[in-house]
């Protein structure tokens, strides 16, 4: 199983992120998101650095920001017609979040043969099955090192 997955540019970015592990370990403002560099505080990291990273990698992740606030800033940097996808993130205290997650897992009927498992240290078979499922369902699979947890510092 190859370590990286996707087009030539995607696999090159994944390898580049992996090669920068020392940078991520030394800078708490950054993290390796597997297929993208995450920037946790662009104000402290510096917007010129954000722009340089976006131009170098072709994309960056700005984590946990109010959509309207960050959208205005990014449009001023990259233009109103820039592709700026976002995902909603929900946060909370463990006492609130864990019961909500458990309720979803308890109340959702999975298709026959499906199960939900959590693997802190997945083996190669689990990683391969995860990547195959992601590919079959149209989700871009993460590189193997990321699924293994090697991106953590």
C-alpha positions as CSV (number, residue, x, y, z in Angstrom):
1,X,0.0,0.0,0.0
2,X,1.5,3.3,-1.0
3,X,2.0,5.9,1.7
4,X,0.3,8.7,-0.2
5,X,-2.8,8.8,-2.3
6,X,-4.3,10.9,-5.1
7,X,-3.0,12.8,-8.1
8,X,0.7,13.7,-8.5
9,X,0.2,17.1,-7.0
10,X,-1.8,15.7,-4.1
11,X,0.8,13.0,-3.3
12,X,3.6,15.6,-3.6
13,X,1.8,17.8,-1.1
14,X,1.3,14.9,1.3
15,X,5.0,14.1,1.2
16,X,5.9,17.7,1.6
17,X,3.8,17.9,4.7
18,X,5.4,14.8,6.1
19,X,8.8,16.2,5.4
20,X,7.9,19.3,7.4
21,X,7.2,17.3,10.6
22,X,10.0,19.1,12.5
23,X,8.4,22.5,11.6
24,X,5.0,21.3,12.9
25,X,6.6,19.9,16.1
26,X,8.3,23.2,16.7
27,X,5.4,25.5,16.0
28,X,2.1,25.1,17.9
29,X,0.4,27.4,15.5
30,X,0.7,24.8,12.7
31,X,-0.3,21.1,12.3
32,X,-0.2,18.5,9.7
33,X,-3.7,17.7,8.5
34,X,-2.7,14.8,6.3
35,X,-3.6,16.5,3.0
36,X,-3.4,20.1,4.2
37,X,-1.4,22.3,6.5
38,X,-3.6,23.6,9.3
39,X,-3.0,27.1,10.7
40,X,-4.5,27.6,14.1
41,X,-3.9,31.3,14.7
42,X,-3.2,33.2,11.5
43,X,-3.0,36.5,13.3
44,X,-0.1,35.2,15.4
45,X,1.4,33.2,12.5
46,X,1.2,36.3,10.3
47,X,-1.0,36.8,7.3
48,X,2.0,37.1,5.0
49,X,3.0,33.6,6.1
50,X,-0.5,32.4,5.5
51,X,-0.4,33.7,2.0
52,X,3.0,32.2,1.3
53,X,1.8,28.8,2.6
54,X,-1.3,29.0,0.5
55,X,0.7,29.9,-2.6
56,X,3.3,27.2,-1.9
57,X,0.8,24.4,-1.2
58,X,-2.2,25.5,-3.2
59,X,-4.4,25.4,-0.1
60,X,-4.3,25.7,3.7
61,X,-6.6,25.0,6.5
62,X,-7.6,27.7,8.9
63,X,-9.1,26.0,11.9
64,X,-11.9,27.1,14.2
65,X,-12.9,30.5,12.9
66,X,-16.2,32.4,12.6
67,X,-17.0,32.0,8.9
68,X,-18.1,35.5,8.2
69,X,-15.1,37.0,9.9
70,X,-12.5,34.9,8.1
71,X,-14.3,35.0,4.8
72,X,-14.0,38.8,4.6
73,X,-10.3,38.6,5.4
74,X,-9.6,35.9,2.9
75,X,-11.5,37.6,0.1
76,X,-9.5,40.7,0.6
77,X,-6.3,38.6,0.2
78,X,-7.3,36.3,-2.6
79,X,-10.2,38.0,-4.3
80,X,-14.0,37.8,-4.1
81,X,-14.1,34.9,-6.6
82,X,-11.5,32.7,-4.8
83,X,-12.7,29.2,-3.9
84,X,-13.0,29.2,-0.1
85,X,-14.7,26.0,1.1
86,X,-15.5,25.6,4.7
87,X,-16.7,23.0,7.2
88,X,-18.8,23.6,10.3
89,X,-17.1,22.5,13.5
90,X,-18.9,21.9,16.7
91,X,-17.1,22.1,20.0
92,X,-18.1,21.5,23.6
93,X,-17.2,20.0,26.9
94,X,-16.7,16.2,27.0
95,X,-19.7,15.8,29.4
96,X,-21.9,17.3,26.7
97,X,-20.2,16.0,23.5
98,X,-19.7,12.4,24.4
99,X,-23.4,11.6,25.3
100,X,-24.4,13.4,22.0
101,X,-22.0,11.2,20.0
102,X,-23.1,8.1,21.8
103,X,-26.7,8.9,21.1
104,X,-26.0,9.2,17.4
105,X,-24.1,5.9,17.3
106,X,-26.9,4.2,19.3
107,X,-29.8,5.6,17.3
108,X,-28.4,5.2,13.8
109,X,-29.1,1.9,12.0
110,X,-26.1,1.0,10.0
111,X,-26.3,-1.1,6.8
112,X,-25.9,-4.9,7.3
113,X,-22.3,-5.7,7.9
114,X,-21.2,-2.2,8.9
115,X,-19.9,-1.3,12.3
116,X,-18.3,1.8,13.9
117,X,-14.9,1.3,15.5
118,X,-12.2,3.5,16.8
119,X,-8.6,2.6,16.3
120,X,-5.9,4.4,18.2
121,X,-3.2,2.4,16.5
122,X,-4.8,0.8,13.4
123,X,-3.0,-2.1,11.6
124,X,-2.4,-2.2,7.9
125,X,-5.6,-4.1,7.2
126,X,-7.7,-1.5,9.0
127,X,-5.9,1.3,7.2
128,X,-6.4,-0.4,3.8
129,X,-10.1,-1.0,4.5
130,X,-10.6,2.6,5.6
131,X,-8.9,3.9,2.4
132,X,-10.9,1.6,0.3
133,X,-14.2,2.7,1.9
134,X,-13.3,6.4,1.5
135,X,-12.4,5.8,-2.1
136,X,-15.6,3.9,-2.9
137,X,-17.8,6.6,-1.2
138,X,-16.0,9.6,-2.9
139,X,-14.1,10.7,0.2
140,X,-10.5,11.6,-0.5
141,X,-8.5,9.1,1.6
142,X,-5.8,10.4,3.9
143,X,-2.2,9.3,3.5
144,X,-1.2,6.1,5.4
145,X,1.1,8.0,7.8
146,X,-1.8,10.2,8.8
147,X,-4.2,7.3,9.3
148,X,-1.5,5.5,11.4
149,X,-1.2,8.6,13.6
150,X,2.4,9.4,12.6
151,X,1.5,13.1,12.0
152,X,1.1,13.7,15.8
153,X,4.0,15.3,17.5
